[in-house]
């Protein structure tokens, strides 16, 4: 069982940066890959980024490549999403999720545990 809690969301202007954190409970956190997803009003939840169990492999959706960076610290049970050069279209509720699988997956239904989400609003 893994419980996830996101933090770090807020209201910023276009071009600003935010750092989201996902803190996990449980001693088996390093057995899960972790993904970040987002959901804007009226839209489906979409994949943003993923990091492997040990942190050596990362994946990003095309729209955030070069702007967002995912990282993890297994000693602290945390995963971070550094978001730079934010755009209005990045506005959404951001969720972190844990996946017990080892291959890269970006469909939400493949993830086993979810946090409650944190709101990111980017004003233009």
N, C-alpha and C positions, 0 to 999 in steps of 0.2 A: 504494500500500500504506500502510495506517495501522495502527499498533499502539497499543493503549489500555491504560492501567494505572490502576485505581481505588485510592483510599486514603481513610482517614478514618473507616472503620467502627469499631464498638465496642459496648460494653455500657453502656446508660444507663437511667435511670429514666423512667417516664412523665412527660411535661411538659418534659423536657430537650430540648436541641438538639444536633445534629450537623451537621458540614459535610463532605460528600463531595467529593472531587476526582477528576477524570479527566484524566490527562495523556497527550497524544498525541505520537507520533513522526512525522516526515514533514513536508515543507514544504507539503503541500497540505491541511492541516487545515482551512483556511478554505473549502474547497470542499465540506465535509460539514456537514449538519445533525447534531446529536448528541442522542441520547435517553438517558434513564435508565429502566431497567426493574428489576423486582424479582421474586424468586421465593421464596415461602415453602414450607416442607416440605409435600409432598403436593399442591401447587397448581401451576397453570400459570404461566409467566412472564407478568407483566402490565406494561403501559405505565404509567409514572409521569409523565414530563415530557419535553419536547422543546424545543430551541432552534434557530432557523434559522442559516444560515451566518454571517450578519453579526451575529446576536444581537438583531435588532429584533423578532422574533416568538417568542413562547413559548406553550406549550400544557401543560395539566395534566389529569390524571385528576381526577374530581370529589372523590375522597376526600382529596386533598392540597391542593386549592385553598385559598389563604389561610394555609397552614402551610408549604409548600415553595416555594422560589424557585430557578429555574435561571438560570445566568449563564455567560458565557464571556469569555475573554481570548485572542483569536487571536494576539496578540503573544507570549504565553507558551504557546500550544497547550494551554490548559486549559479545562475546563468544570467548574463547581461546582454542587452541589445543597445548598442551605442548608435544613435540615430543623428546623423549630421545633415546639413543642407535640407532641412525639412520643407516639404511642400504642402499646400492645402490639401492635395489628394491623399496625403498620408493620414489625414484625420480619420480616426476609427477607435474602437475599443480593441486593445491589444491583449492577447491571451498567450500564456505559455502552456505547453503541453508536453507530457512525457510519453515516449514510445519505447516499449521493450524490445522492439525489433532492431536488427542490425543493419538492414539495407536502407538506403535513402527512400523515404516516403514523404509525400506532401499532401496526402488526403487526410482531412481532419478525422475521418472515421477510423484511421489506423492508430490514432493516439489513445493511450489508455487513461491518462489522468489529465485534468484541466484545472487551471486556476480560475478565479472569478472575473479576471479582466481588469484593465486599467485604461482610463480614457486619455487619449491624446488628441488635442485639438490644435490645428495649425491655422492661424489666421493669415489671410493674404492682404 
